[in-house]
Amino acid sequence: MLDRKKRPTQSEAEDALRVLLDFAGEDSTREGLVETPTRVARAYGEWFRGYKEDPISYLKKTFEEVEGYNEIVMLRNIELFSTCEHHMAPIIGKVHVAYLPNNKIVGLSKIVRVVDALARRLQVQERLTSEIAHTIQDGLSAKGVAVLIEAEHFCMRTRGVSHSGVMTTTKTLLGDFNKPAARAEVMQLLMG
């Protein structure tokens, strides 16, 4: 990651966007495009806000009053919005996360925040899958973590092979989910 001191200014980013508009064959001074560099620079701030977030911080507050609950906690169909680091095209899909508590749980929305913080960076799906799993494992000391991502990559949909509807599936299983019985159970749940 770029050192914050070396990060371009808003004005420098807008200048670069004007160059890209001109490179694409447009006139960056045209009425409809004059404000585009400012809007795009602001959008980048939203799309890549994950660089400003510490995903593990979302897992700091836990609850230990779980009455002995030690079964799978699963969140299915977490919306995924990320960006391919190779073409800067959208990656859109669903994330399914499961964990086996180790005497403590976390608020369910915190898992979604972890997914979003890591997804809102330039990514490849394989690394994102692993990062989500390891962040939850490290943050909760869970007995097991499973992450499955199903996503469409718009770099394949809109350029190159130009095929839509191709879903890429990746998974990471950690801890007890690598034991055959637990693996079979969590995979059946993850796949719906």
N, C-alpha and C positions, 0 to 999 in steps of 0.2 A: 504494500500500500504506500501511496505517496505521503511523504512527510507533510504535515499541515502547513509548515512554513513555505513549502514549495508549491502549494495548491494555487492554481490560477485564480485571479480575481473574477468577479461577476462580469466585469467589462471585457476581460480577456476571453472568457468563455463565449460571450456574445459576439465578439469579433471573429472567433473561430467558427461559430455557427453561420455568420454571414458568408464566410469563405466557402463553407459546405453548400449553402444555398446557391451561390454563384457556380460552384463546381458541378452541381446537379443540372445547371443550365437555366436557372432562374435569375431574376434580377432582384437582389436582396433589398433594393431601394423601392421596389414596387409597393404601392399602398397596402395591399393585403399581406405583405411580408415584413413590413417595417418593424412591427412589434414581435414577430416570430422569434428572433433570437432571445429576447427577454423571456417570452413564455416558455421556450424550450429549456433555457437555463434553469428556470424555476421548476419545471417538470423534472429535470434531472435531480434536483434537490429532493423531490418526493420519491422518484423511482429508485434512487440510490441512497435513501436515508439510512439503510442498514449499516453503512460505514460509520455512522455517528452513534450507533447503538451497541451496547454490550449485551449480547443475548443471554449470557450466564446470569446477569443481574436480575433477570425476570424470575429466576428460580431460587432466589435468596429466601423469600418468605414461604415457609412450608407449614403444614399442619400435622401434628403428631397424634391428635385424638382421632384415630381411625378405627377404634374398636377391634383391632386385630385384622383389619382388612389386608389381605395379601394376594389378591387376585389381579388380573389384568385391568388396567385403566386404559381405555382406548378412545381416541378422537379420530373420526373418519371424515373425509371430505373437507379438509381444511383447504381453502382456496389458495392456489399458488400463482403468484405473479412474480416472475423473475426475468432476467435478461441474460441471453447467451453472451459469454465473454468473447466468443470468436467472431460474431457478426453484429453484436449489439441489437439483436432481434428478440422479441418477447418469447418467453417460455411460460405457458399457461397450463395449469392442470390442477391436480388434487394431491394432497399429502395426507397419509394415514399414519398415525403415531400411536404406539402402545408402549406402556412401561409396567414393570412389576415393582410396586412400592417396597421400600426397605424401611418400614415403620414410619413413613411420612409421605404425605401427598402434597401436591401443589395445586393452586387454583387452575382450573381448566383453561382459562383465557391466557394464562402464562405460557402454556405450550404453544398456543397460536402465535403469541408474540415472539417466541423463539424462532418459529418457522419463518415468520415475516421478516424479522431482523436479518436472518441469514439469507433469505431469498432476495431481499432488496439490495443486492450487491451483484456485480458481474459474476456469473456462475457457469459451471457445467453441472448438469444434473447429478452426475455420479458423486462429485465432491459435496454438493449440497446435501444429498441424502446422508452421507457420512457425517458431515458437520452437525446436522440436526441431531442425529443419534448420539454422537459423542458429547455434545453440549448437554443434552438431557441426562445422559449417564453421569457426567462429571458434576452437574448441578444438583442432582438428586441422590447420587450414590445408589441408583436403582439396581435391583437384582437383575433386571434385564430391560433392554430397550429394543424396539423394532420400529423401523421407519420404511414406508413404501411410498414411492412417488410415481404417479402416472401423469405424464405431461406431453403436450404437443409443442414442438419447437418451430417457431415461425421462420427460422432461417431455412428450414426444409420446406415449409409450406409456401413461402413467398419468393424463393430464389433457388438456384441450383436445380435440384430434382423437381421442385414445385409440386409436391404431393401433400394434400391436406388429410387430416384425420389419422395420421400415423402417430400412435402413442408410444412413448418411450417409458418403460417401467424399470425402476431401480429399487433396490432394497438394501438395508443394512440391519443385521441382527447382532445384538451384543448380549453378553452375560448368559443368563439362564435360557434365553431364547435360542441358544445354539444347541441345547439339549433336544434330542429327537422329539419327545412328546410335546414339550413346550413350543418347539419350532412348528410342529404340525398344527397345533391349536392356534397359535398367533397368526400363522399364514392363512389359515381358513378364515379367521376373523378379518384380517387385513384385506383379503380379496373379496370380502362381502359375500 
